Every structure is written in structure tokens, then in C-alpha cells.
Amino acid sequence: MSDIKNQIIVVLAFFLIVIVCHWGFTLLSNRIRQYDMEYRVEQSIINNSRQECDLRIEKHCYIAVVYTEAVTYTQAVSICRDSDSSIAQILNENTYNDIVKNIRSKIPVGYISTSVWIKGPVTDEFIKWQESQLRQSISNWRELYLVVDRDPGSNKQGLRTGFALSALRGVVCER
């Protein structure tokens, strides 16, 4: 009987070691992935600080930054600040259309859409809200994002509300 107990203890100890090692490697892997993502965003911030305007509309310079990594609102603010700009506020229909076209050209290979932070509130009626969004209840939100599909005719694109902790794929900056 004592041999069976010893064997059970050895097996349980083995599984406990496997679980602890797996947890440790998972934690380490997640930290490495987080560090890698932060490093890439940091490098992108450095590169964007030298970036020229994607679009010049009237007296405004717009820079659309699209990543494959996730970008929180706080990181978006930093990306824009480091390029001497701020998160863009879309003021009219022509600007909206030009920015959407520019973002569409930057959708990474293998992706069917992307989403980027912009600044609210929006006050103009031209804005194309994504189908599921109710304009009346959210037009005063500060944290908005734009979903752009590779297909210009898709009904799964347009403006949406977001939370600062949401992770999107980029930002539109304005200076």
C-alpha cells in the first residue's frame, strides 16, 4: 500500500512541477510579448516623430499610423505627441473621406480591416457611423475610433465609440 501512495505522490509532484513550469513559461512568454510590443510601438513613435504628413488638407497635416500590434488610447496619445501632433478630430466630409482612403491604403497585408483612434466629439452630420452605433447617444464621446474595411462598400465600417483601455491598430494624428 505504501508503494502505491509513493507512486501517487510522485505522479502528483510531477504534474505539479509541470503546471508550475507551464505557468512560469506562460508568464515569461507574455512578458516578452508585451515588451516586444512596447518596443515596437516605441520604435514606431521614434520613426513617426520624423514622419511627414500623409495628407495636407487646408492648414491641417494628418498622419495615419497603422500597426499590426494593438495600440491603446494612451499609447495613441504618445504616438501623436512624439510627432508634435495630437489625435485628429475630423471636421468635415472631405477630410473624413480622404482620411478613410489613406487608412485603407495602409491596411496590412492579410487583414480585411483596421481600426484607428480619432478624437471626438464630432459635430457634423456627414460622419458615417458604423451600422450598430446610435449617433444621438454617443456623439459627445471623446474616445472614438474609425473602422476601415479594405472593401469601400462594406457596411461593417465607420465611426464607433471606444474606451481608453481598448486596443486598436493605430491612430490618426493631426498637427
N, C-alpha and C positions, 0 to 999 in steps of 0.2 A: 504494500500500500504506500509505503514511503517513497518507493521508486516512481510511482505514478504521480504523487504530489510533487516530487522534484522535477519530473518531466513537465508537468503543467506549469510550475513556477518558471522553468527555463523558457518554455514557449511564450508565456505571458511577458517575461522580461524581454525576450526577443522582439515581440510585437510592440512593446512599449518603446524600445530603442528605435525601431523602425518609424513609429509615429513621431517621436521626438525629433529624429533626424529629418523626416519629411517636413515637419513643421518648421524646423530651423532653415532648411534649404529653401522652402517656400518664402519664408520671411526674408531671407537674404536675396532671393531672386526678385521679390517685389521691390526691395530697397534699391537693388541695382537698376531695375527697370525705371523706378521713379527718378533716380539720379541721372540715368541716361536721358530721360525725357526732359528733366530740368536743364541738363547740359545742352541738349539740342535747342530748347527754347531760348536759353541764354545766348547760344551762338547765333541764333536767328535774330535775337534782339540786337546783337552787335552788328550783324550784317545789315539789318534794316535801318540802323542809325545812319548808314551811308546810302540808303536806297533813295532813288529819285521817285518822282511822282508817277503813278500808273496812269492817273487821269488828272487833267487840269480842266476844271470847269469853273468859269467865271474867275473869281480870285481864290478859289479853293484848290488845294492839292490833295488828292486821295491816293492812299496806298492800301491795296488789298493784300493781306498776308494770309496764305492758306497753307496749313500743315496737314500731315497725316497723323500727328500726335495731338492729344487733347490739350486745349487751352482754356483755363478758367477765366472769368471776367477780370480777376485781379491780375493775372498774367497778361491779359489783353491790354489792360491799362498800362502796364510796364512796357510792353512791346511798343505801344504808341508813344509813351513818354520818352523812351530811349531814342526815338526817331524825331524828337522835337515836335510831336503832334499829340492829338487826343483822339479818343474813339469818335468816329464820324457820326454826324447827325445828317440824315438825308432830308434835304429841304424841298425838293421839287421832283416832278416826274421824270424830267430829262436826266437828272443826276441819278435817280433810282435806276432807270433803265441802263445807263452807262455803267454804273457800279455792278449791277447784276451781270451784264455782258462780260465785264472784266473778271469777275469772280468765276463765271462759267469757264472762261479760258484757262483758269488756274486749278480746276478740279483735278486732283491727282489721278494718274492712270490707275485703272481698276476700281475707281469709285464712281457711283452714279450720281452722287450729290455731295454737297458740303454745306456746312453751316458756320456763319461768322458773326461775331459780335458787332453790333452798331449801338448808337446811343439814342435814347428816347428823350423826351416824348416826341411823338410825331403828331403834327397838327394838320397836315394836308390830306385831302380826301383821295389823292392819287395812289396812296400806298396800297399795295396788293397784299392783303393778309392771307396767310395760309388758310385753306378752307375751314379748318376746325376752330379758328380763332374768332372771337367776337370783338370787333373793333371798339365798340362803345365801352366795354368794361375794362379794356386794357390799354387804351391809347395813351394813358399818362404814366405807364411804367417806364422806368429809367433803363432797365436792362432788357434790351431787345436783341433779337438775332434774326438773321436773314438766312433762310434755307434756299439754296440754289441747286437746281437739278440740271444735269447735262442736257436733258430734253427741255427746250424752252417752252413747250406746250404742256408740261406736266402740271397737274393740279396739286401736287404734293410739295409745292414751293411757295415761298412768300415770307412775310414777316411773322414772327412768333415772339411771345414773351419768354423770358428766361430768368433764372435765379443766378446770382453771382457765383454760386458753387457749381453750377452746371459746367460741363466740359464740352466745348465745341471744337471746331477745327481751324479757327483763325479769327481775324479781326479786320475791320476796315478802319484805317486811321485817316485823320484829316489835319492839315496844317495850313 
